[in-house]
Amino acid sequence: MSLGVDPGLQTGLELVRRPITATVLARTVLNRRLIRVTVSAPELDRFEYAGPDHLVRIFLPPRPGADLVLPQTERWWPELQDLPEASRPIVRNYTVRAFDPAARRMGIDFVVHGTGPGSTFARSASPGDRLGILSDGADYAPPQDTDWQLLVGDETALPAIAAIIEQLGPDDRAMAFLEVGDRDDELRIPRHPGVRIHWLHRGEARPGATDLLLRRLRETALPTGRAYAWIAGESSLVTSVRRHLVTERGLDKPQIYFCGYWRRMEV
Ligand SMILES: Cc1cc2nc3c(=O)[nH]c(=O)nc-3n(C[C@H](O)[C@H](O)[C@H](O)COP(=O)(O)OP(=O)(O)OC[C@H]3O[C@@H](n4cnc5c(N)ncnc54)[C@H](O)[C@@H]3O)c2cc1C
């Protein structure tokens, strides 16, 4: 072991376990509801990108303009709780949408939806702003015997679903059901001959308040063969789609990955 170097910073694996400080390089408006924030950090050349739904926790200053204090060890959660509230960073979950290890850059697509800290950060991010990033790995893992994939989600799942589609092989087949506000919110996803995308528009309805995806799925004849389903978005949407797939479509629970990415609060 070399002396004088913090051993915890030597491997990508260790990097995974503690937050690093990143700096905003650019902010790009993708559409009315989606903003890409591109960040850089010297350690990103050792970041182990694990797959298209790679989760990162981002740490934001407790107030705009406040200092960013990051936990220093892999026991980051208890360490965070021990920080005085005034300096404790705010933590949110996001997906790595673009990653360039050589340039030490990462792009994260933020849904802007209200006054939450994640949204607010994305709206006003400017070059030089700092945030913390902690890698948490990926979950997308279609089994070898998968014949086709079903991808279902709202805007928060778009970064992962777009990345999933981009990494499909030429013979892969997938069907995607994506809920957005309206036509202008549809994302440009590179065409793949084996992928059929259904965009669903909620119009004036509030995000997380419709059953559009479930209804469309119920009406749709799904391909035969062994499916792998990846479902993410508002929590009740995700659980209702999963229940439909298990009880009405006969999918086994291990054929389904599902994750509530956010929860709609009643007002
Ligand atoms: C594994 C994982 C990956 C994720 N990847 C992404 C990603 O790449 N991009 C992304 O934008 N989000 C992603 N999310 C979802 C994101 O973490 C939540 O939307 C988060 O709540 C946003 O934080 P905030 O500070 O903006 O709002 P919060 O302070 O958490 O919430 C404030 C209010 O806004 C509501 N709210 C939260 N999210 C939304 C929304 N999308 N639309 C409408 N109302 C909302 C809440 O119900 C709450 O009432 C991911 C979540 C998980 C678990």
Ligand as a Chemical Component Dictionary entry (heavy atoms), coordinates in Angstrom:
data_LIG
# 
_chem_comp.id                   LIG 
_chem_comp.type                 NON-POLYMER 
_chem_comp.pdbx_formal_charge   0 
_chem_comp.three_letter_code    LIG 
# 
loop_
_chem_comp_atom.comp_id 
_chem_comp_atom.atom_id 
_chem_comp_atom.alt_atom_id 
_chem_comp_atom.type_symbol 
_chem_comp_atom.charge 
_chem_comp_atom.model_Cartn_x 
_chem_comp_atom.model_Cartn_y 
_chem_comp_atom.model_Cartn_z 
_chem_comp_atom.pdbx_ordinal 
LIG C1  C1  C 0 -33.493 5.336  -8.487  1  
LIG C2  C2  C 0 -34.074 6.727  -8.802  2  
LIG C3  C3  C 0 -33.683 7.403  -9.945  3  
LIG C4  C4  C 0 -34.258 8.663  -10.246 4  
LIG N1  N1  N 0 -33.834 9.312  -11.364 5  
LIG C5  C5  C 0 -34.351 10.546 -11.650 6  
LIG C6  C6  C 0 -33.897 11.286 -12.796 7  
LIG O1  O1  O 0 -32.971 10.874 -13.502 8  
LIG N2  N2  N 0 -34.470 12.485 -13.037 9  
LIG C7  C7  C 0 -35.468 12.997 -12.227 10 
LIG O2  O2  O 0 -35.942 14.102 -12.484 11 
LIG N3  N3  N 0 -35.899 12.322 -11.145 12 
LIG C8  C8  C 0 -35.366 11.123 -10.835 13 
LIG N4  N4  N 0 -35.794 10.446 -9.738  14 
LIG C9  C9  C 0 -36.919 11.028 -8.967  15 
LIG C10 C10 C 0 -36.463 12.137 -8.022  16 
LIG O3  O3  O 0 -35.564 11.608 -7.063  17 
LIG C11 C11 C 0 -37.715 12.706 -7.310  18 
LIG O4  O4  O 0 -38.619 13.241 -8.238  19 
LIG C12 C12 C 0 -37.347 13.743 -6.263  20 
LIG O5  O5  O 0 -38.429 13.828 -5.363  21 
LIG C13 C13 C 0 -37.052 15.113 -6.845  22 
LIG O6  O6  O 0 -36.613 15.939 -5.797  23 
LIG P1  P1  P 0 -37.101 17.450 -5.609  24 
LIG O7  O7  O 0 -36.171 18.012 -4.618  25 
LIG O8  O8  O 0 -37.204 18.109 -6.941  26 
LIG O9  O9  O 0 -38.564 17.331 -5.015  27 
LIG P2  P2  P 0 -38.953 16.891 -3.512  28 
LIG O10 O10 O 0 -38.506 17.895 -2.506  29 
LIG O11 O11 O 0 -38.472 15.488 -3.294  30 
LIG O12 O12 O 0 -40.535 16.877 -3.597  31 
LIG C14 C14 C 0 -41.282 18.104 -3.522  32 
LIG C15 C15 C 0 -42.705 17.838 -4.002  33 
LIG O13 O13 O 0 -42.661 17.548 -5.390  34 
LIG C16 C16 C 0 -43.327 16.334 -5.670  35 
LIG N5  N5  N 0 -42.570 15.682 -6.739  36 
LIG C17 C17 C 0 -41.397 15.025 -6.642  37 
LIG N6  N6  N 0 -40.993 14.598 -7.855  38 
LIG C18 C18 C 0 -41.945 14.996 -8.729  39 
LIG C19 C19 C 0 -42.084 14.871 -10.132 40 
LIG N7  N7  N 0 -41.175 14.262 -10.916 41 
LIG N8  N8  N 0 -43.184 15.415 -10.717 42 
LIG C20 C20 C 0 -44.115 16.053 -9.981  43 
LIG N9  N9  N 0 -44.027 16.214 -8.623  44 
LIG C21 C21 C 0 -42.948 15.698 -8.021  45 
LIG C22 C22 C 0 -43.329 15.555 -4.354  46 
LIG O14 O14 O 0 -44.474 14.710 -4.296  47 
LIG C23 C23 C 0 -43.372 16.643 -3.322  48 
LIG O15 O15 O 0 -44.721 17.013 -3.076  49 
LIG C24 C24 C 0 -35.227 9.219  -9.393  50 
LIG C25 C25 C 0 -35.599 8.528  -8.218  51 
LIG C26 C26 C 0 -35.036 7.301  -7.926  52 
LIG C27 C27 C 0 -35.446 6.574  -6.659  53 
# 
loop_
_chem_comp_bond.comp_id 
_chem_comp_bond.atom_id_1 
_chem_comp_bond.atom_id_2 
_chem_comp_bond.value_order 
_chem_comp_bond.pdbx_ordinal 
LIG C1  C2  SING 1  
LIG C2  C3  SING 2  
LIG C2  C26 DOUB 3  
LIG C3  C4  DOUB 4  
LIG C4  N1  SING 5  
LIG C4  C24 SING 6  
LIG N1  C5  DOUB 7  
LIG C5  C6  SING 8  
LIG C5  C8  SING 9  
LIG C6  O1  DOUB 10 
LIG C6  N2  SING 11 
LIG N2  C7  SING 12 
LIG C7  O2  DOUB 13 
LIG C7  N3  SING 14 
LIG N3  C8  DOUB 15 
LIG C8  N4  SING 16 
LIG N4  C9  SING 17 
LIG N4  C24 SING 18 
LIG C9  C10 SING 19 
LIG C10 O3  SING 20 
LIG C10 C11 SING 21 
LIG C11 O4  SING 22 
LIG C11 C12 SING 23 
LIG C12 O5  SING 24 
LIG C12 C13 SING 25 
LIG C13 O6  SING 26 
LIG O6  P1  SING 27 
LIG P1  O7  DOUB 28 
LIG P1  O8  SING 29 
LIG P1  O9  SING 30 
LIG O9  P2  SING 31 
LIG P2  O10 DOUB 32 
LIG P2  O11 SING 33 
LIG P2  O12 SING 34 
LIG O12 C14 SING 35 
LIG C14 C15 SING 36 
LIG C15 O13 SING 37 
LIG C15 C23 SING 38 
LIG O13 C16 SING 39 
LIG C16 N5  SING 40 
LIG C16 C22 SING 41 
LIG N5  C17 SING 42 
LIG N5  C21 SING 43 
LIG C17 N6  DOUB 44 
LIG N6  C18 SING 45 
LIG C18 C19 SING 46 
LIG C18 C21 DOUB 47 
LIG C19 N7  SING 48 
LIG C19 N8  DOUB 49 
LIG N8  C20 SING 50 
LIG C20 N9  DOUB 51 
LIG N9  C21 SING 52 
LIG C22 O14 SING 53 
LIG C22 C23 SING 54 
LIG C23 O15 SING 55 
LIG C24 C25 DOUB 56 
LIG C25 C26 SING 57 
LIG C26 C27 SING 58 
# 
